[in-house]
Amino acid sequence: MKRSRFISLAVGLALFCLMSCQRREQESAKGPTVALVVKTLNHPYFIDMQRGAQEAATRLGIHLVVQGAEREVDVEKQMQIVENLIQTKVAAICLAPSGSRELVPAILKANRAGIPVLVLDTRIDPTALREAGGKVVTFIGSDNFEGGKVAGTYIVEKLSGRGNVAVLEGIPGHETGDARRRGFHAVLDQVAGIKVVASQTANWERDQGFNVFQNILQSQPDLQALFACNDLMALGAVEAVAAAGKTGKILVVGFDAVKDGRDAIRQGTMAASVAQYPDEMGRLAVENASRTIRGETVPDEIPVRIGLITKENLGPQ
Amino acid sequence: MMPRNLLALHGRQLGTACGLIGLVTIFWIVTPHFLTISNLLNIAQQTSINAIIAVGMTFVIITGGIDLSVGSIVAFSGVVLASAMQSGVPLFPSILIGLGVGLLCGVTNGALISWGRLPPFIATLGMMSVARGAALLYTEGRPVSGFSPSFRWLSTGEIALIPSPIIVMVVVYAIAHFVLRHTKLGRYTYAIGGNEEAAVLSGVNVKTYKTVVYGLCGSCSGLAAIILTARLNSAQPIAGMMYELDAIAATVIGGTSLMGGEGSVLGTLIGALIMGVLRNGLNIVGVSSFVQQIVIGSVIVAAVLADMALKKQRK
C-alpha cells in the first residue's frame, strides 16, 4: 500500500524531471553551458536580465541555465545554487550576488573547481574577496551609489535647492538599497536648503510603499519630494499621494524604471526614475563569459550605463 | 521476530526512507552529476542547517506545539555571536553566547506558552517579529562579516574528508534520538503531546518541560546560526527568513504529527534530506525555481497524505 503510493509519487516526479530535461535538451545547442544566477526570478528587473542574457546566448550558441532563489534576500539559498551548479561542471557562472560578502565562499568553491565567475549587478566586496584569496573575472554593472546621486541631483534641481524630502528605503541590511540611499544623501547633505524629514523602509514592496508613505504624509504635511529606492515602493507612494489629493504637488522619484514606473511617468504621477539596464548586464555577462571560455581576456570592470527616465526623454508608448 | 519488531518501530521512517531512495534513484537516472561523492557531501552539507533547526522543531511539534520564531532566532543569535567575535571575545565564549541567545529566546517562548497560557502559534509569532527586529536594531541593519579561520572551520573544515557541518548534524541527531527515546524528557515530550491533561494528572510538570523543549528548540536555532554564519562568513540580520517553514516541512515529511504525541528525529532527518535532495537535484537538472516550489510543496502534501493513509491502515 504505502510502497505503491511512494512509487506513484516517484514515477510522477520522474516523468516531470524527464520532461523538463527533454525540453532543456531541445533548447540547447552544442555549445558550452553557462549559468546565470540571479537574486530571484520573481522581479521584473531580473527577468529583463534573463532576457538579455538569453538573447546573447542564443546568438552565440551557448546553452544558458538561469537560476535564482525564491527570495531576493536569501543568500544561503543562492550559495546552494552556486554549489549545485559547480557540481554540474558548467563552463562559467555569471552571478548577481544577493550579498556582497556572503557569496565570497561560493566564489572560492567555483575558483577551486576551475570555473570562472563573472559578477554582475551587485559588486562583491573587494577586500573580502582578496582576504579570502578568491578571484572573479570581471564586474559588469552600474553603480547603485551613482544612481542615488543621479536621483538626488534631479530632486535638488527640481526643488531649486529648497524643500523637505522623504525617503523610502529598501529592506534594512540590503546592500543595494543602502547604496542608493547613501548616494542620494551624498548629494542632499551638501545642500543646506533641503532637509530629509523622513526616512523609512517599505521593504521594497508596493503595498508597504502605500502604507508607509501615507503615514509619512500624515506626519509631514509640508513635503515637496520623495525618493523611493525602487519603483514598486514609489508606485505605492504615488497611490498614497493621490489618496491625499496631492497628485502633482509632490515630486516622486523612483529607481529601476520598470514598466509600471514608466507608465506612471508618462501619466505624470511620477516625476522620474533612475534606470539601470539589466538586459544589457545580462547580455554583457554572457558575451564576456563566452570570451572567457575561449581564453580571451576581458576587462576587470565593464560599466553599464545608468540614466534618468523623465517624461521628456520617455517617448510615447 | 527482530525484523518485525524493527518494522513496527520504524515503519513510518521506512516509508519516508523509501521516498528518499526513490528520489535519489530518479535524479541518478536523469543526470550523471547527481550521484557523485562530492555532490552527496554537498547535499548533506546544504541540509545540515535546516536539519539542525528541524530537530528542535520536532521536539516542539511532538508536544503539540509549533515554533514560528526559529528563522528570526537564527538571525538574532547569528548577529550577536558575530558582533561578539568582532569585538574580540574568544571563539569558545562567542559560540556559547550564540547558543545562549537562542536558548533565551526559546525559553521566553516556552514561558509565554506555559505560564502566559498563550497558544504556541501566537507566542512564537510574536518572538518571530521581536527577534527579527532585535537583530536589525542590534546591527543597524547591516551584516557583520569577516571572522577568524578557526571559526570558519566550523563550516569549511573536514574530519576524515567529511565536512564539519555534517558531523555536527550527525552528533546532534544522535543526541536528540537518545534524549527522545531513552530519557525522562523524551518520554514527557511524547506524553504532553499525546494528552496534556493526562500528563498533568499523572504528575508531569508540564509547564517546566514545555519550557525546556522550547528552550531546546531555540538552542538548535542558535547552533544553526553558528554554522550559517561560518558558512557565509557573515551574519545577516535578514538571514533565516522562512526557515521555520522549511523546518516544519522537514518534520512533517518525516512523519511527525502536527497534532502532537508522535514523531521521531530520524524521520525528521530523512525529511530534511528529502528537501535537500529535491532542491539540489532540481537545481542540477536545471528546473526553474518556480517549478521547484511547486514540486517541493507537492512532496510535502503527498508525504502527509501517505502518512495519514498509513495511520488509518494501522487502526
Interface residues (C-beta under 8 A of the other chain):
Chain A: M1 K2 R3 R5 F6 I7 L9 A10 L13 A14 F16 C17 L18 S20 C21 R24 T40 L41 N42 V65 V66 Q67 G68 A69 E70 R71 V73 D74 V75 E76 M79 Q80 I81 E83 N84 L85 Q87 T88 K89 G99 R101 E102 V104 P105 A128 E131 A132 I171 P172 G173 H174 D178
Chain B: G15 C18 G19 G22 L23 T25 I26 F27 I29 V30 T31 H33 F34 T36 S38 N39 N42 Q46 I49 L136 T139 G141 R142 P143 S145 G146 T156 L228 R231 L232 N233 S234 Q236 P237 I238 A239 M241 M242 R279 N280 G281 L282 N283 I284 V285 G286 V287 S288 S289 F290 V291 Q292 Q293 V295 V299 A302 L305 A306 A309 L310 Q313
